[in-house]
């Protein structure tokens, strides 16, 4: 193989490695969220109908996760395992970025400490038809408060 081809393959391998490390892919978190910063709409409409959004949480090394979202009472919520790194990074609340399609919104993730059961039920109801095995493995509502954290995405 000549030197030009070897260098080209090395460069392509490095670029692919960087993309894999910084872009969220499936369940693997990334660093960059992308999109165009967009004002928060009056209502979430089509965004609430999406199965997945990208959520960027702050930190020394920020994390972008691909996560499910649910609308309840005209507000958006995300739910995560209390053991999850991104949930721990949000803690008692944090400024976050949410990307849906090509739009990125600046929001605050506020943990729900009460009245979270209806949100978790709406979340399960939304995803059960398309992901029954995953949703059916969720803990019962009375156990969920010890394993899930629920965050309201405020504008």
N, C-alpha and C positions, 0 to 999 in steps of 0.2 A: 504494500500500500504506500502511495507516495505521501510526502509530508503534508501537503495541503489537505488531503482527505482526512488524515489523522487529526490535524488541528480542527478541521470542521466538525468531525465527530466528537472531539473533546468539548468544543464550544456548545454544540447541541446537547450533549449530556449534562454539562454544567447548567445550561438554561433550564432544561427539564427538571433537574434536581432542585433548582431554586424555586421554580413554580410549584413543585410538589411540597416544598417546605413552607411556603408563605401563602398559598391559596387554599381556602377550605375546599376539601374534596370529600364528598360523602360524610362519613362520621369523623374524618380527620380535621381538626381545626387549622386555621391559617392565621395570617397576620393582617393582610390587606382586604378591605371590603369593596373598594371600587364604587362605581355608580356616580350619579350626579346628585349633589346635595339639593334637596327639594323641600319646599315648605310643607309642613304637616297639613294634610287635607282636613276639611271639616268633618268628613266621615271616611271610614276606611274602605268601604265598598269592596272592590275587587281584591284589595290586599288581604282582607279578612278571609276571602274565599281560597286563598293560596294554601297549599299544603305546607310549603317551606319558605322560610325567610333566612337571610343571613343576619346574624347579630354580632356586632363587634363590642366587646367589653374591654374596659381599660385595664392597664397593668403595666409593669415595667416592660414586659413584652405583651402587647395586647393580643387578644384571642378573638378570632372570627369563627363562629360555629354556624352550621346549617341546622335549623331547628324548626319544629312545628309551632304554629301560632293559632290562637283562637280569639274570636271576638265574643265578648259577653257584656251586655249592657252598654253597647256602643264604644267599649274600650278594648284594646288589644292586650293579650296576656301571653306569656310564655311560661312553660313549666319545665323544671329540670330536677334531676336527682341531686339531693343535698351533698352527695359525694363528688359531684362533677366539678372540674376545675373552673369552668366559667361561672358556675353558681357561686362558688367560694370567692371568685374575683369581684362579683357584684356585691356580695355581703349585705350590708344594710341599705344598699341603694347606690346607684352609680349612673353617670352619664353614659349612654350607649348610642350606637348607630345601628339602624335597622335598614337593610337593603331588601327591596322587593322589586324585581325586574331591574330596570336601569336607574331607579330612584333610591336615594339614600336619605334617611330621615334622622335628625338629631332628637333623641328622646332621653328620658330618665327611666331607669328600671327601678321600680319601687316594690319592695317585698310586701306581699299580703300576709298579715299576721292573724287576720280573722276573716270570716265570710269567704274563705277560699274554696270550700267544698262545692258550691255551684259552678265555679270556674273549672275545677277539675272534672266535674261531671260533663260540662259542655265540651271540654277538651276531648274526653273519652268518646262522647257521642259523635263529635265531628270526625274523628279518625277511625272509629270502629268499623265502618263499612269497607274501607280500603285497606286497613291494617289490623284485621281482627286478632291475629296471633299476638301482635305486640300489645295492643290495648287490653286484651284479655289477660295478659301477664302482669298488668298494673296491680298494685296492692289495693285492697278495699279502701274506701273513703276513711274509715276510722283508723287505718294504719298509715294512710298517705301522708298525714301531717308529720310523721316521723321520718319520711323518706323523700318527699317532694318539697321543692320550694316553688312558689308561684310569684311571678313578677308582673305587675301592671306596667305597661309602657306608656308613660305620660308624655304629653307635649309641653 
